[in-house]
Amino acid sequence: MVLDAAPGGVELALFAADAAGTGDRYDGATDDELVGAICAWDRTEAHAAARTGASADPGTRRINVPGRCPAGR
């Protein structure tokens, strides 16, 4: 139940992967537990997307600096 409110991130992904078990089959999981796993993966995915966007923003600023050529161009 603590994980139902846990923020997305690496720690939650590790718990969700452990809950999935061998072959990601969720053997023995109840319907409520499966919904919890889906929600955990969704929060983890949203966390990763936010981090991706945050890392792209500084890169964009660097590319647009006058007189600076992006690497490889």
PATORDO-698479 format. One record per atom (N, C-alpha, C): chain; atom name; x, y, z. Coordinates in Angstrom, 3 decimals. Layout:
{unit = A; site = CA; c1 = X; c2 = Y; c3 = Z} .
...
This chain:
{unit = A; site = N; c1 = 0.815; c2 = -1.186; c3 = 0.000} .
{unit = A; site = CA; c1 = 0.000; c2 = 0.000; c3 = 0.000} .
{unit = A; site = C; c1 = 0.863; c2 = 1.255; c3 = 0.000} .
{unit = A; site = N; c1 = 2.030; c2 = 1.203; c3 = 0.582} .
{unit = A; site = CA; c1 = 2.927; c2 = 2.357; c3 = 0.573} .
{unit = A; site = C; c1 = 3.310; c2 = 2.702; c3 = -0.857} .
{unit = A; site = N; c1 = 3.500; c2 = 1.692; c3 = -1.684} .
{unit = A; site = CA; c1 = 3.911; c2 = 1.929; c3 = -3.072} .
{unit = A; site = C; c1 = 2.799; c2 = 2.531; c3 = -3.925} .
{unit = A; site = N; c1 = 1.550; c2 = 2.449; c3 = -3.451} .
{unit = A; site = CA; c1 = 0.446; c2 = 3.050; c3 = -4.198} .
{unit = A; site = C; c1 = 0.579; c2 = 4.562; c3 = -4.297} .
{unit = A; site = N; c1 = 1.307; c2 = 5.167; c3 = -3.355} .
{unit = A; site = CA; c1 = 1.480; c2 = 6.622; c3 = -3.354} .
{unit = A; site = C; c1 = 2.930; c2 = 7.021; c3 = -3.624} .
{unit = A; site = N; c1 = 3.761; c2 = 6.047; c3 = -3.922} .
{unit = A; site = CA; c1 = 5.184; c2 = 6.346; c3 = -4.159} .
{unit = A; site = C; c1 = 5.355; c2 = 7.083; c3 = -5.488} .
{unit = A; site = N; c1 = 6.265; c2 = 8.059; c3 = -5.511} .
{unit = A; site = CA; c1 = 6.509; c2 = 8.768; c3 = -6.773} .
{unit = A; site = C; c1 = 7.214; c2 = 7.857; c3 = -7.769} .
{unit = A; site = N; c1 = 7.030; c2 = 8.154; c3 = -9.043} .
{unit = A; site = CA; c1 = 7.718; c2 = 7.391; c3 = -10.078} .
{unit = A; site = C; c1 = 9.214; c2 = 7.589; c3 = -9.981} .
{unit = A; site = N; c1 = 9.960; c2 = 6.617; c3 = -10.404} .
{unit = A; site = CA; c1 = 11.415; c2 = 6.702; c3 = -10.375} .
{unit = A; site = C; c1 = 12.035; c2 = 5.324; c3 = -10.363} .
{unit = A; site = N; c1 = 13.325; c2 = 5.314; c3 = -10.189} .
{unit = A; site = CA; c1 = 14.076; c2 = 4.059; c3 = -10.237} .
{unit = A; site = C; c1 = 13.636; c2 = 3.096; c3 = -9.138} .
{unit = A; site = N; c1 = 13.447; c2 = 3.601; c3 = -7.931} .
{unit = A; site = CA; c1 = 13.074; c2 = 2.721; c3 = -6.824} .
{unit = A; site = C; c1 = 11.738; c2 = 2.035; c3 = -7.090} .
{unit = A; site = N; c1 = 10.760; c2 = 2.809; c3 = -7.559} .
{unit = A; site = CA; c1 = 9.450; c2 = 2.229; c3 = -7.841} .
{unit = A; site = C; c1 = 9.548; c2 = 1.212; c3 = -8.973} .
{unit = A; site = N; c1 = 10.351; c2 = 1.513; c3 = -9.977} .
{unit = A; site = CA; c1 = 10.533; c2 = 0.575; c3 = -11.091} .
{unit = A; site = C; c1 = 11.125; c2 = -0.747; c3 = -10.597} .
{unit = A; site = N; c1 = 12.053; c2 = -0.682; c3 = -9.660} .
{unit = A; site = CA; c1 = 12.648; c2 = -1.910; c3 = -9.124} .
{unit = A; site = C; c1 = 11.618; c2 = -2.737; c3 = -8.366} .
{unit = A; site = N; c1 = 10.780; c2 = -2.074; c3 = -7.566} .
{unit = A; site = CA; c1 = 9.718; c2 = -2.793; c3 = -6.856} .
{unit = A; site = C; c1 = 8.720; c2 = -3.398; c3 = -7.842} .
{unit = A; site = N; c1 = 8.356; c2 = -2.635; c3 = -8.876} .
{unit = A; site = CA; c1 = 7.392; c2 = -3.135; c3 = -9.862} .
{unit = A; site = C; c1 = 7.962; c2 = -4.315; c3 = -10.634} .
{unit = A; site = N; c1 = 9.233; c2 = -4.239; c3 = -10.976} .
{unit = A; site = CA; c1 = 9.873; c2 = -5.348; c3 = -11.689} .
{unit = A; site = C; c1 = 9.918; c2 = -6.593; c3 = -10.810} .
{unit = A; site = N; c1 = 10.188; c2 = -6.399; c3 = -9.532} .
{unit = A; site = CA; c1 = 10.219; c2 = -7.530; c3 = -8.604} .
{unit = A; site = C; c1 = 8.824; c2 = -8.152; c3 = -8.482} .
{unit = A; site = N; c1 = 7.807; c2 = -7.314; c3 = -8.440} .
{unit = A; site = CA; c1 = 6.430; c2 = -7.819; c3 = -8.333} .
{unit = A; site = C; c1 = 6.023; c2 = -8.585; c3 = -9.581} .
{unit = A; site = N; c1 = 6.583; c2 = -8.211; c3 = -10.724} .
{unit = A; site = CA; c1 = 6.244; c2 = -8.887; c3 = -11.983} .
{unit = A; site = C; c1 = 6.686; c2 = -10.343; c3 = -11.968} .
{unit = A; site = N; c1 = 7.800; c2 = -10.606; c3 = -11.316} .
{unit = A; site = CA; c1 = 8.293; c2 = -11.967; c3 = -11.231} .
{unit = A; site = C; c1 = 8.906; c2 = -12.461; c3 = -12.531} .
{unit = A; site = N; c1 = 9.180; c2 = -13.738; c3 = -12.567} .
{unit = A; site = CA; c1 = 9.805; c2 = -14.367; c3 = -13.717} .
{unit = A; site = C; c1 = 8.929; c2 = -14.224; c3 = -14.955} .
{unit = A; site = N; c1 = 9.512; c2 = -13.720; c3 = -16.015} .
{unit = A; site = CA; c1 = 8.790; c2 = -13.600; c3 = -17.273} .
{unit = A; site = C; c1 = 7.702; c2 = -12.546; c3 = -17.261} .
{unit = A; site = N; c1 = 7.725; c2 = -11.645; c3 = -16.285} .
{unit = A; site = CA; c1 = 6.704; c2 = -10.591; c3 = -16.178} .
{unit = A; site = C; c1 = 5.290; c2 = -11.167; c3 = -16.203} .
{unit = A; site = N; c1 = 5.068; c2 = -12.230; c3 = -15.445} .
{unit = A; site = CA; c1 = 3.772; c2 = -12.922; c3 = -15.479} .
{unit = A; site = C; c1 = 2.855; c2 = -12.529; c3 = -14.320} .
{unit = A; site = N; c1 = 3.371; c2 = -11.898; c3 = -13.296} .
{unit = A; site = CA; c1 = 2.570; c2 = -11.487; c3 = -12.128} .
{unit = A; site = C; c1 = 1.795; c2 = -12.665; c3 = -11.547} .
{unit = A; site = N; c1 = 2.456; c2 = -13.820; c3 = -11.488} .
{unit = A; site = CA; c1 = 1.822; c2 = -15.025; c3 = -10.946} .
{unit = A; site = C; c1 = 1.322; c2 = -14.775; c3 = -9.529} .
{unit = A; site = N; c1 = 0.063; c2 = -15.123; c3 = -9.285} .
{unit = A; site = CA; c1 = -0.526; c2 = -15.009; c3 = -7.957} .
{unit = A; site = C; c1 = -1.020; c2 = -13.625; c3 = -7.596} .
{unit = A; site = N; c1 = -0.859; c2 = -12.650; c3 = -8.485} .
{unit = A; site = CA; c1 = -1.302; c2 = -11.289; c3 = -8.187} .
{unit = A; site = C; c1 = -2.819; c2 = -11.183; c3 = -8.316} .
{unit = A; site = N; c1 = -3.413; c2 = -10.448; c3 = -7.407} .
{unit = A; site = CA; c1 = -4.854; c2 = -10.193; c3 = -7.487} .
{unit = A; site = C; c1 = -5.111; c2 = -9.104; c3 = -8.534} .
{unit = A; site = N; c1 = -6.380; c2 = -8.919; c3 = -8.870} .
{unit = A; site = CA; c1 = -6.733; c2 = -7.854; c3 = -9.811} .
{unit = A; site = C; c1 = -6.291; c2 = -6.488; c3 = -9.287} .
{unit = A; site = N; c1 = -6.496; c2 = -6.255; c3 = -7.999} .
{unit = A; site = CA; c1 = -6.086; c2 = -4.981; c3 = -7.401} .
{unit = A; site = C; c1 = -4.573; c2 = -4.795; c3 = -7.469} .
{unit = A; site = N; c1 = -3.840; c2 = -5.865; c3 = -7.264} .
{unit = A; site = CA; c1 = -2.384; c2 = -5.783; c3 = -7.353} .
{unit = A; site = C; c1 = -1.926; c2 = -5.503; c3 = -8.779} .
{unit = A; site = N; c1 = -2.610; c2 = -6.091; c3 = -9.750} .
{unit = A; site = CA; c1 = -2.278; c2 = -5.807; c3 = -11.155} .
{unit = A; site = C; c1 = -2.542; c2 = -4.351; c3 = -11.505} .
{unit = A; site = N; c1 = -3.652; c2 = -3.807; c3 = -11.019} .
{unit = A; site = CA; c1 = -3.944; c2 = -2.387; c3 = -11.248} .
{unit = A; site = C; c1 = -2.863; c2 = -1.536; c3 = -10.594} .
{unit = A; site = N; c1 = -2.433; c2 = -1.912; c3 = -9.408} .
{unit = A; site = CA; c1 = -1.353; c2 = -1.190; c3 = -8.732} .
{unit = A; site = C; c1 = -0.064; c2 = -1.229; c3 = -9.531} .
{unit = A; site = N; c1 = 0.247; c2 = -2.379; c3 = -10.125} .
{unit = A; site = CA; c1 = 1.459; c2 = -2.504; c3 = -10.942} .
{unit = A; site = C; c1 = 1.360; c2 = -1.621; c3 = -12.182} .
{unit = A; site = N; c1 = 0.196; c2 = -1.609; c3 = -12.814} .
{unit = A; site = CA; c1 = 0.002; c2 = -0.757; c3 = -13.986} .
{unit = A; site = C; c1 = 0.196; c2 = 0.710; c3 = -13.611} .
{unit = A; site = N; c1 = -0.369; c2 = 1.108; c3 = -12.504} .
{unit = A; site = CA; c1 = -0.216; c2 = 2.497; c3 = -12.044} .
{unit = A; site = C; c1 = 1.242; c2 = 2.815; c3 = -11.711} .
{unit = A; site = N; c1 = 1.939; c2 = 1.865; c3 = -11.101} .
{unit = A; site = CA; c1 = 3.353; c2 = 2.079; c3 = -10.773} .
{unit = A; site = C; c1 = 4.176; c2 = 2.260; c3 = -12.041} .
{unit = A; site = N; c1 = 3.936; c2 = 1.423; c3 = -13.039} .
{unit = A; site = CA; c1 = 4.669; c2 = 1.564; c3 = -14.306} .
{unit = A; site = C; c1 = 4.311; c2 = 2.875; c3 = -14.997} .
{unit = A; site = N; c1 = 3.067; c2 = 3.297; c3 = -14.890} .
{unit = A; site = CA; c1 = 2.650; c2 = 4.560; c3 = -15.492} .
{unit = A; site = C; c1 = 3.369; c2 = 5.732; c3 = -14.831} .
{unit = A; site = N; c1 = 3.454; c2 = 5.733; c3 = -13.503} .
{unit = A; site = CA; c1 = 4.173; c2 = 6.806; c3 = -12.799} .
{unit = A; site = C; c1 = 5.659; c2 = 6.777; c3 = -13.127} .
{unit = A; site = N; c1 = 6.220; c2 = 5.586; c3 = -13.274} .
{unit = A; site = CA; c1 = 7.630; c2 = 5.464; c3 = -13.630} .
{unit = A; site = C; c1 = 7.873; c2 = 5.989; c3 = -15.046} .
{unit = A; site = N; c1 = 6.977; c2 = 5.674; c3 = -15.957} .
{unit = A; site = CA; c1 = 7.094; c2 = 6.158; c3 = -17.330} .
{unit = A; site = C; c1 = 6.980; c2 = 7.682; c3 = -17.389} .
{unit = A; site = N; c1 = 6.052; c2 = 8.245; c3 = -16.620} .
{unit = A; site = CA; c1 = 5.885; c2 = 9.700; c3 = -16.589} .
{unit = A; site = C; c1 = 7.134; c2 = 10.370; c3 = -16.021} .
{unit = A; site = N; c1 = 7.724; c2 = 9.759; c3 = -15.014} .
{unit = A; site = CA; c1 = 8.964; c2 = 10.281; c3 = -14.425} .
{unit = A; site = C; c1 = 10.081; c2 = 10.295; c3 = -15.465} .
{unit = A; site = N; c1 = 10.213; c2 = 9.203; c3 = -16.204} .
{unit = A; site = CA; c1 = 11.262; c2 = 9.120; c3 = -17.226} .
{unit = A; site = C; c1 = 11.029; c2 = 10.149; c3 = -18.328} .
{unit = A; site = N; c1 = 9.777; c2 = 10.329; c3 = -18.733} .
{unit = A; site = CA; c1 = 9.472; c2 = 11.312; c3 = -19.775} .
{unit = A; site = C; c1 = 9.795; c2 = 12.731; c3 = -19.301} .
{unit = A; site = N; c1 = 9.495; c2 = 13.023; c3 = -18.064} .
{unit = A; site = CA; c1 = 9.799; c2 = 14.344; c3 = -17.524} .
{unit = A; site = C; c1 = 11.304; c2 = 14.581; c3 = -17.473} .
{unit = A; site = N; c1 = 12.055; c2 = 13.561; c3 = -17.083} .
{unit = A; site = CA; c1 = 13.519; c2 = 13.690; c3 = -17.040} .
{unit = A; site = C; c1 = 14.088; c2 = 13.854; c3 = -18.434} .
{unit = A; site = N; c1 = 13.508; c2 = 13.171; c3 = -19.414} .
{unit = A; site = CA; c1 = 13.955; c2 = 13.308; c3 = -20.801} .
{unit = A; site = C; c1 = 13.725; c2 = 14.733; c3 = -21.279} .
{unit = A; site = N; c1 = 12.557; c2 = 15.257; c3 = -21.014} .
{unit = A; site = CA; c1 = 12.256; c2 = 16.626; c3 = -21.406} .
{unit = A; site = C; c1 = 13.161; c2 = 17.634; c3 = -20.728} .
{unit = A; site = N; c1 = 13.447; c2 = 17.412; c3 = -19.463} .
{unit = A; site = CA; c1 = 14.317; c2 = 18.323; c3 = -18.733} .
{unit = A; site = C; c1 = 15.737; c2 = 18.308; c3 = -19.290} .
{unit = A; site = N; c1 = 16.197; c2 = 17.160; c3 = -19.731} .
{unit = A; site = CA; c1 = 17.560; c2 = 17.084; c3 = -20.278} .
{unit = A; site = C; c1 = 17.628; c2 = 17.665; c3 = -21.683} .
{unit = A; site = N; c1 = 16.525; c2 = 17.640; c3 = -22.406} .
{unit = A; site = CA; c1 = 16.516; c2 = 18.199; c3 = -23.757} .
{unit = A; site = C; c1 = 16.537; c2 = 19.727; c3 = -23.730} .
{unit = A; site = N; c1 = 15.943; c2 = 20.340; c3 = -22.726} .
{unit = A; site = CA; c1 = 15.870; c2 = 21.796; c3 = -22.664} .
{unit = A; site = C; c1 = 17.243; c2 = 22.460; c3 = -22.622} .
{unit = A; site = N; c1 = 18.171; c2 = 22.054; c3 = -21.736} .
{unit = A; site = CA; c1 = 19.495; c2 = 22.680; c3 = -21.762} .
{unit = A; site = C; c1 = 20.227; c2 = 22.447; c3 = -23.084} .
{unit = A; site = N; c1 = 20.017; c2 = 21.277; c3 = -23.677} .
{unit = A; site = CA; c1 = 20.643; c2 = 20.988; c3 = -24.966} .
{unit = A; site = C; c1 = 20.159; c2 = 21.938; c3 = -26.039} .
{unit = A; site = N; c1 = 18.888; c2 = 22.259; c3 = -26.015} .
{unit = A; site = CA; c1 = 18.325; c2 = 23.196; c3 = -26.977} .
{unit = A; site = C; c1 = 18.921; c2 = 24.582; c3 = -26.787} .
{unit = A; site = N; c1 = 19.073; c2 = 24.985; c3 = -25.565} .
{unit = A; site = CA; c1 = 19.672; c2 = 26.308; c3 = -25.307} .
{unit = A; site = C; c1 = 21.095; c2 = 26.359; c3 = -25.819} .
{unit = A; site = N; c1 = 21.843; c2 = 25.284; c3 = -25.676} .
{unit = A; site = CA; c1 = 23.240; c2 = 25.271; c3 = -26.131} .
{unit = A; site = C; c1 = 23.326; c2 = 25.356; c3 = -27.655} .
{unit = A; site = N; c1 = 22.420; c2 = 24.687; c3 = -28.338} .
{unit = A; site = CA; c1 = 22.438; c2 = 24.679; c3 = -29.798} .
{unit = A; site = C; c1 = 22.179; c2 = 26.079; c3 = -30.344} .
{unit = A; site = N; c1 = 21.338; c2 = 26.852; c3 = -29.677} .
{unit = A; site = CA; c1 = 20.936; c2 = 28.154; c3 = -30.175} .
{unit = A; site = C; c1 = 21.848; c2 = 29.302; c3 = -29.747} .
{unit = A; site = N; c1 = 22.974; c2 = 29.007; c3 = -29.138} .
{unit = A; site = CA; c1 = 23.898; c2 = 30.060; c3 = -28.729} .
{unit = A; site = C; c1 = 24.616; c2 = 30.553; c3 = -29.978} .
{unit = A; site = N; c1 = 24.564; c2 = 31.879; c3 = -30.264} .
{unit = A; site = CA; c1 = 25.255; c2 = 32.413; c3 = -31.439} .
{unit = A; site = C; c1 = 26.754; c2 = 32.096; c3 = -31.412} .
{unit = A; site = N; c1 = 27.267; c2 = 31.671; c3 = -32.540} .
{unit = A; site = CA; c1 = 28.687; c2 = 31.375; c3 = -32.645} .
{unit = A; site = C; c1 = 29.081; c2 = 29.987; c3 = -32.174} .
{unit = A; site = N; c1 = 28.141; c2 = 29.229; c3 = -31.686} .
{unit = A; site = CA; c1 = 28.455; c2 = 27.876; c3 = -31.217} .
{unit = A; site = C; c1 = 27.835; c2 = 26.863; c3 = -32.176} .
{unit = A; site = N; c1 = 28.636; c2 = 25.987; c3 = -32.672} .
{unit = A; site = CA; c1 = 28.174; c2 = 24.955; c3 = -33.581} .
{unit = A; site = C; c1 = 27.953; c2 = 23.679; c3 = -32.782} .
{unit = A; site = N; c1 = 26.783; c2 = 23.063; c3 = -32.893} .
{unit = A; site = CA; c1 = 26.561; c2 = 21.797; c3 = -32.177} .
{unit = A; site = C; c1 = 27.561; c2 = 20.739; c3 = -32.623} .
{unit = A; site = N; c1 = 27.912; c2 = 19.860; c3 = -31.741} .
{unit = A; site = CA; c1 = 28.861; c2 = 18.783; c3 = -32.051} .
{unit = A; site = C; c1 = 28.367; c2 = 17.970; c3 = -33.232} .
{unit = A; site = N; c1 = 29.275; c2 = 17.657; c3 = -34.146} .
{unit = A; site = CA; c1 = 28.938; c2 = 16.826; c3 = -35.284} .
{unit = A; site = C; c1 = 28.350; c2 = 17.580; c3 = -36.456} .
{unit = A; site = N; c1 = 28.304; c2 = 18.901; c3 = -36.377} .
{unit = A; site = CA; c1 = 27.739; c2 = 19.672; c3 = -37.494} .
{unit = A; site = C; c1 = 28.765; c2 = 20.599; c3 = -38.089} .
